[in-house]
Amino acid sequence: MFLAKNKFNCLSLVLCLSLGSSLAIAGGKKGLSDAAFEELEAVGVNKYLGEYSPVSSEELGDGWTKHTFDAAAGNGPICITGTDYSVYTRKGTNPRDLLIMLQGGGACWQDAYACSLRAEDQAPPFPREGIWDFDNKANPFRKYSVVYMPYCDGSVFISDNEVLDENFPEGPIRYHRGLRNLSAGMDVAKATFPKPRKITVAGTSAGGVGATTFAPLLVRFQYGNKVKKLTVLNDAGPMVTNPLAIDAAAARAADWAFDQFFPASCTDCSPLGQLAVPFIKWRMANDSTIREAFYSTDGDETAILFQSVNLPGSPPLVPFEPANGVIGLNQVTYRSLFVPEHRKINEEYPDRYKRFIVSGDESHTAIQLPLFYEQDANGVLLNEWVRDFLKNKKKGWKDIVEKFEPLP
């Protein structure tokens, strides 16, 4: 029952920083190194690029176009229940500035079923709120062209597996096609906007994890290093693992089969550990120009619940100490789980990785909501912080972590 509340969950997994990765860009090449391209190609991160084409495109209004892939083809991009997958595009007033947006919507694995099931349930046009308010001069994305990817693979855009699951309410098979769906979206991006000058890959919650893992790598495969300004905006996808919820982590790893795409030089990679530090550091070491931004609250009710889930293990929530009134993580323990992890990245790459962490707030996600223009940390508004991030204004784009303030 508690899982029903979890609308925009995200995955915790581990990718890892190699000892020699910094040598890959020692030659001075800007962007992703040749060695990194070779490693990623060797494990098949890019293997679905160019494999699938939309079977139809239709205008939806407000500038949006829907590009649909055929689920009947069987092996292509589809949602978790086997229904059609669609990608959406919108040409902005500045077509060479491109936003690639990955939606959130829960996660599904063995005995834990709280994820968006159909692409059509997340279709634009959207209410003119947050980044979708194209008439708002305070919106740093108002002139951008957009490639929007709904989320319906249940596995944060990183999976490549099919699971026979008689317990799945929509079963009996779960199609975890995250990498294929993501690759299909990148193909639509390249076909629709072939020569952007700058690209931001953004994602909300589960989409935030996808945007911070394989998506920027696929951008490099599609556009190469000609895109000098590649940025990543992670909206509430913390990418950490509760070490007590090891049963859930193991089940996700088995069902989603994402570890097959770890670069070979990530010798410490493990699907059961933390994600943020090792993988982002690996990318930073191998891509000399990418910059990344992370937003979260430390009382995020949805993320705290997700990080507490241990299904299919027992107890289903951890920590689990009813006698002491402890059932799952709380604001203090959750903050201690994710804030230090992301701090490690900022300490090593202070000019290219920064955080906007709000304390004493239990909201989850912001960039698609009116909260985008209202949320502040230490007096700085989130939308203005994102604006300065995109423009790389060093005075405005600061690493901001509010001092701990207990929830009301």
C-alpha positions in Angstrom: 0.0 0.0 0.0 2.8 2.4 0.8 4.2 2.1 -2.7 1.1 3.7 -4.2 2.3 7.1 -2.9 5.5 6.8 -4.7 4.9 8.7 -8.0 8.4 9.7 -9.1 10.9 7.3 -7.7 14.4 6.7 -9.0 17.0 4.0 -9.1 20.1 3.5 -7.1 22.9 1.6 -8.8 26.7 1.9 -9.2 28.9 3.0 -11.9 32.5 3.7 -11.1 35.5 5.9 -11.6 38.5 4.1 -13.1 42.0 4.8 -11.8 43.3 5.7 -15.2 40.3 7.6 -16.6 41.9 11.0 -16.2 44.6 9.9 -18.6 42.0 9.6 -21.3 41.8 13.3 -21.9 45.4 14.0 -21.1 46.0 14.8 -24.8 43.9 17.9 -24.5 41.0 16.9 -26.7 37.9 18.8 -25.7 34.7 16.8 -25.0 34.5 13.0 -24.6 37.8 11.3 -25.1 38.5 8.7 -27.9 39.3 6.1 -25.2 35.9 6.7 -23.5 34.1 6.4 -26.9 35.8 3.0 -27.5 35.0 1.7 -24.0 31.4 2.6 -24.3 31.0 1.2 -27.7 32.7 -2.1 -26.6 30.0 -2.6 -23.9 27.2 -1.6 -26.3 25.9 1.6 -24.7 25.3 2.9 -28.2 24.2 -0.3 -29.9 20.5 0.7 -30.4 21.2 4.1 -32.0 19.9 4.1 -35.5 18.1 0.8 -35.1 14.5 1.9 -34.9 12.4 4.5 -36.8 9.0 6.0 -35.9 6.1 4.6 -37.8 4.1 7.8 -37.5 4.3 11.5 -36.6 1.4 13.7 -35.8 0.9 17.3 -34.7 -0.7 17.7 -31.2 -1.0 21.5 -30.9 1.0 24.1 -29.0 4.0 23.2 -31.3 4.3 19.6 -30.2 4.8 16.6 -32.6 4.3 13.0 -31.5 6.7 10.4 -33.0 5.4 6.8 -32.3 7.3 3.6 -32.5 5.5 0.3 -33.3 5.2 -2.0 -30.3 4.2 -4.8 -32.7 7.8 -4.9 -34.0 8.6 -6.7 -30.7 12.2 -6.0 -30.1 12.2 -2.2 -30.3 11.3 0.6 -28.0 8.2 -0.2 -26.0 6.7 0.4 -22.5 6.9 -2.0 -19.6 3.6 -3.7 -20.6 4.4 -3.9 -24.3 2.5 -0.9 -25.5 3.8 1.7 -28.0 6.5 4.1 -27.1 6.4 7.7 -28.3 8.8 10.6 -28.3 7.7 14.3 -28.6 9.4 17.3 -30.1 8.8 21.0 -30.1 10.7 23.6 -32.1 11.6 26.7 -30.1 12.3 30.2 -31.2 16.0 29.3 -30.9 16.2 25.9 -32.6 19.9 25.5 -32.0 19.5 25.5 -28.2 18.1 22.0 -27.4 16.6 20.6 -24.2 16.4 16.8 -24.0 14.0 16.1 -21.2 13.4 12.7 -19.5 10.3 12.3 -17.5 10.0 10.6 -14.1 7.4 8.2 -12.8 8.4 5.6 -10.3 10.2 2.2 -10.6 9.2 -1.4 -11.0 11.0 -4.5 -10.0 10.2 -7.9 -8.4 7.3 -7.4 -5.9 7.6 -3.6 -6.1 5.3 -2.1 -8.7 5.0 1.7 -8.6 5.9 3.0 -12.1 4.3 4.7 -15.0 3.1 2.1 -17.5 2.2 4.0 -20.7 3.9 6.7 -22.6 0.5 8.3 -23.6 -0.1 9.0 -19.9 2.7 11.6 -19.9 2.0 13.2 -23.2 2.3 16.9 -23.9 1.0 19.6 -24.3 1.5 20.4 -20.6 0.2 23.2 -18.4 2.3 26.3 -18.8 4.2 25.7 -15.6 7.9 25.4 -14.7 10.1 24.8 -17.7 7.0 24.4 -19.9 6.0 28.1 -19.4 7.4 29.3 -22.7 5.9 32.7 -22.3 7.7 33.4 -19.0 10.8 35.5 -19.4 12.1 34.1 -16.1 12.2 30.6 -17.7 15.8 29.9 -18.9 14.4 27.3 -21.4 11.7 29.4 -22.9 13.4 29.7 -26.3 14.8 26.2 -26.4 13.7 23.5 -28.8 12.6 20.3 -26.9 12.9 16.6 -27.3 10.7 15.1 -24.6 10.8 11.4 -23.6 8.0 9.9 -21.5 9.0 7.4 -18.9 7.3 4.0 -19.1 10.1 1.3 -18.9 10.0 1.2 -15.1 13.8 1.1 -14.9 15.0 4.7 -15.2 16.0 4.6 -18.9 19.0 2.3 -18.2 17.7 -1.2 -18.6 17.8 -3.9 -21.3 16.0 -7.0 -20.2 12.7 -8.9 -20.1 11.4 -10.5 -16.9 8.8 -13.2 -16.6 6.8 -12.2 -13.5 3.6 -13.8 -12.6 3.1 -11.4 -9.7 3.2 -8.3 -12.0 -0.4 -7.0 -12.1 0.0 -6.1 -15.8 2.0 -9.3 -16.5 3.1 -11.8 -17.2 6.2 -10.1 -18.8 7.9 -6.9 -17.8 9.7 -5.3 -20.7 12.5 -3.2 -19.3 13.5 -1.4 -22.5 15.0 1.7 -21.0 18.1 1.9 -23.2 16.2 1.2 -26.4 13.6 3.9 -25.5 16.3 6.4 -24.7 18.2 5.6 -27.9 15.0 5.9 -30.0 14.6 9.4 -28.4 18.1 10.3 -29.3 17.5 9.3 -32.9 14.5 11.5 -33.0 16.6 14.3 -31.6 19.3 14.0 -34.2 16.8 13.8 -37.1 14.7 16.7 -35.9 17.5 19.0 -34.6 20.7 18.0 -36.4 23.0 20.9 -35.6 22.4 22.3 -32.1 25.0 24.6 -30.6 24.3 23.6 -27.0 22.4 20.8 -25.4 21.0 20.4 -21.9 20.0 16.9 -20.8 17.5 17.2 -18.0 15.4 14.7 -16.0 13.0 14.6 -13.2 13.3 11.9 -10.5 13.6 8.6 -12.3 14.3 10.7 -15.4 17.0 12.5 -13.4 18.8 9.2 -13.0 18.5 8.5 -16.7 19.7 12.0 -17.5 22.7 11.6 -15.3 23.8 8.1 -16.5 23.6 7.0 -20.1 21.8 9.9 -21.8 24.8 12.4 -22.0 26.9 9.6 -23.4 24.4 8.9 -26.2 24.4 12.7 -26.9 28.1 12.4 -27.5 27.6 9.5 -29.8 24.9 11.4 -31.8 26.5 14.8 -31.9 30.1 14.2 -31.1 32.2 16.9 -29.5 30.9 19.6 -31.9 28.5 20.5 -29.2 30.8 22.5 -27.0 28.2 23.3 -24.4 26.7 20.0 -23.0 25.1 20.3 -19.6 23.1 17.9 -17.4 20.3 19.0 -15.0 19.2 16.4 -12.4 15.9 17.3 -10.7 15.6 15.1 -7.6 17.2 11.9 -8.9 19.7 11.4 -6.0 21.3 8.2 -7.3 22.2 6.7 -3.9 21.5 3.3 -2.3 20.4 2.7 1.2 22.9 0.0 2.3 20.3 -1.6 4.5 17.9 -2.1 1.5 20.3 -4.6 -0.2 17.5 -7.0 -1.3 15.8 -4.3 -3.3 19.1 -3.3 -4.9 19.9 -6.9 -5.9 16.4 -7.3 -7.4 16.7 -4.2 -9.5 20.1 -5.2 -10.7 18.9 -8.6 -11.7 15.7 -7.3 -13.4 17.2 -4.3 -15.2 20.5 -5.8 -16.2 22.2 -2.4 -16.4 25.6 -3.4 -15.2 26.4 -4.9 -18.7 26.9 -1.3 -19.8 29.5 -0.3 -17.3 32.7 0.9 -19.0 35.5 -1.6 -18.7 37.8 0.9 -16.9 35.2 1.3 -14.1 36.9 -1.6 -12.3 35.0 -1.0 -9.0 31.6 -0.8 -10.5 28.9 -2.7 -8.7 25.2 -2.7 -9.2 24.7 -2.8 -5.4 26.6 0.3 -4.4 26.4 4.0 -4.8 26.0 5.7 -8.2 26.6 9.4 -8.0 30.2 9.6 -7.1 31.8 6.9 -9.2 29.9 7.3 -12.5 29.8 11.1 -12.6 33.5 11.3 -11.7 34.2 8.8 -14.5 32.3 11.0 -17.0 33.9 14.2 -15.7 37.4 12.6 -16.0 36.6 11.5 -19.6 34.6 14.5 -20.8 36.5 17.7 -20.4 33.7 20.2 -21.1 30.5 18.7 -19.6 29.0 20.5 -16.6 26.3 19.1 -14.3 23.8 20.4 -11.8 21.9 18.6 -9.1 18.7 19.8 -7.3 17.1 18.2 -4.2 15.4 18.8 -0.9 16.7 16.9 2.1 13.2 16.0 3.3 12.1 14.7 -0.1 9.2 12.5 1.0 9.1 10.4 -2.2 12.9 9.8 -2.3 12.9 8.9 1.4 10.2 6.3 0.9 11.9 4.9 -2.1 15.2 4.6 -0.4 13.5 2.8 2.5 11.9 0.1 0.3 13.6 -3.3 0.6 11.2 -5.4 -1.5 11.2 -8.3 -2.2 13.1 -8.7 1.1 11.9 -8.7 4.6 11.1 -6.4 6.3 9.8 -4.4 3.4 11.0 -1.1 4.9 14.4 -0.5 6.4 15.5 0.6 8.9 12.8 -1.3 10.7 12.7 -0.8 14.5 9.0 -0.6 15.5 9.9 -0.7 19.2 11.9 2.5 18.7 9.4 4.1 16.3 11.8 3.8 13.4 10.2 2.5 10.1 12.3 3.6 7.1 14.6 6.5 6.7 13.9 10.0 7.9 15.1 13.5 7.0 18.3 13.2 9.0 19.3 9.7 7.8 18.4 10.5 4.2 20.4 13.7 4.2 23.4 11.8 5.6 23.0 9.3 2.7 23.0 11.6 -0.3 24.6 15.0 0.7 28.1 13.6 1.4 28.0 11.6 -1.8 27.4 14.6 -4.1 29.8 16.7 -2.1 32.6 14.4 -3.2 31.9 15.2 -6.8 31.8 19.0 -6.1 35.1 18.8 -4.2 36.9 17.2 -7.1 35.2 19.2 -9.9 34.1 22.5 -8.2 33.7 24.4 -11.4 31.7 21.8 -13.3 29.5 20.1 -10.7 27.3 22.0 -8.3 24.4 21.4 -6.0 21.2 23.2 -5.0 20.0 21.5 -1.8 17.1 22.9 0.2 16.7 21.9 3.8 13.5 21.6 5.8 11.4 20.9 2.7 9.7 17.6 1.8 8.7 18.4 -1.8 9.9 16.2 -4.6 11.0 17.7 -8.0 10.6 21.3 -9.1 11.5 22.1 -12.7 8.1 21.2 -14.2 6.2 22.9 -11.4 5.5 26.5 -10.3 8.0 25.7 -7.6 10.7 26.2 -10.2 10.2 30.0 -9.8 9.5 30.0 -6.1 12.1 27.6 -4.5 15.1 29.2 -3.0 18.2 28.1 -1.2 20.1 30.7 0.9 18.1 33.4 -0.9 18.9 32.2 -4.4 15.9 31.3 -6.6 16.1 27.9 -8.4 15.2 29.2 -11.9 17.9 31.9 -11.6 20.5 29.4 -10.4 19.6 27.2 -13.5 19.9 30.3 -15.7 23.4 31.0 -14.4 24.3 27.3 -14.7 23.3 27.3 -18.4 25.3 30.5 -19.0 28.2 29.3 -16.8 28.1 32.5 -14.8 30.6 31.8 -12.0 29.2 34.4 -9.6 25.6 33.2 -9.9 26.1 29.5 -10.3 27.3 28.5 -6.8 27.3 25.3 -4.9 24.5 25.8 -2.4 23.7 23.4 0.4 21.5 24.9 3.1 22.3 24.2 6.8 20.1 21.5 8.3 16.6 22.7 9.2 14.2 20.1 10.6 10.9 19.6 8.8 7.9 21.4 10.4 
